[in-house]
């Protein structure tokens, strides 16, 4: 995790994770500037860049298995005139992780299951970590 901001001269200032003094980061879907994931992780663990005030927070972790469901969820809230979903990322070690139960309002349990079947080595099942961390 690191933070960038523009200084008065138009250049960038950089802060490393060890310099960040906050323990939580709250943001809404429209504050996500970009999202990416490492190859080989099945696209379930995403790293986000969040624009908040004059800072951009890079490397906020979000576990999501279906972006279309998440976008549909956000659109439904908007149609119903609800306040935006507030995502809450908590600092754990040197990374910030979005925690479903801490979001405002909290996400319901994701309904994902983990099952390892040694007879089906190529089955696409979710990892234990994904079941625990995924918001949707």
N, C-alpha and C positions, 0 to 999 in steps of 0.2 A: 504494500500500500504506500502510495505517496501522494502528495498534494502539489498542484501547480497553481500559480496565480500570475497575473500580469502586473508588472511594476509600472511606476510612473513613466519610465522611458520606453514602454512598449515591449520590453523583454519579459522573459519568464523567470519566476522565482520557484524554487524547488524545495520541498520539505520531505525528508525520508520518514518512514513509518516510526522510527524510534524517536523522532522529534514531535510526533503528533500527540497532543495532550488531551484529546477527547476520547471517551470510551464508547459512545454511541453516535450513530449518524442516522438521522431521520430524513427521508426523501420521498417524493412522489414519482409516479411513472414518467411524468413529463420532464423530470429533471435528469433522466438517464440520457447521457450524451452518446454513449456507445457501449457495445457488449461484444465480448469475444470469448472463445474457449480454446483450450489446448487440444490438439488432435489426439484421438485415442480415448477421450473421456466420454464418448457417446453424446457429447453436446449437453450434458446434464449439469455440469459445474461451469457457470459463467462468471466472468469477471466484468464488472461494470465501471464506467466512468460516470460520475455524478457531478453535475454542475449545481452548486449551491452558493448563493451570494457571489463573491468575486473569486471563489476557489473551485477547482476541479479536483475531485477525489478519485484517484485511479486505483483499480484493483479491489473493489468491493465485491465480495463473493456472494453469489446467488445460485442456489440449486433449484433448477426448474426443468421439468421433463417435457413440458408442452407449452411453448410460447403462445400458440394460438389460443389455448384455453385461458392463459393469463391475460392476453389482449382482449378476448371476449368478456372476461370478468370485468376488466377496466371499463370497457365500452358499456356494459350493462349497468354498472354503477353510475356512469355519466348519464345514460338515458333515464335512469330513475331519479336523477337530481341529487344523488348522494354526494357527500364530501369525498374527495379523492382518497384512495387507499394510501396510508402512510406506511412505508416500509422502514423497518428499524434494523440497522446493522449494528452488531455488538462486536467490540474489539476482543478477539481471542488470540493471544500471542501477538504476532505482528500483522494479522489479517483481520479485516472486518467481515463478518458473516451476517446475512439477513436471516433472522430467526422468526419463523412463522408465528409462533405463539406470542412474540413481542410486538408484532405489527399492530397497527391501529386501524380498524378492528382486527383482532387476531384471525389468521386463516384457520379454517376448519382442518382437521386431520386430512392428509393428502390422499388417503385410500390406497396408496401404493403398497405392494407386498414384496418381500424378498423370498425367493425360493430357489435353492440351488438343487438342480437335478443332475447328478453325475451321468445319468443315462442320456441326457440331452446336452452335450457340451457346447452346442452352438445356440442354445436358447437365449433370447434377449430378455433376461430378468434384471431387475434393478438391484444394485448393490445395497448392502445394509446401510451404508452412509447416505445413499440417495434416499432411501425410505425414511431415514431419520431427518434429513435436512431439507428435502424438496418442499417447496411451498405449494406446488400444484403439479 
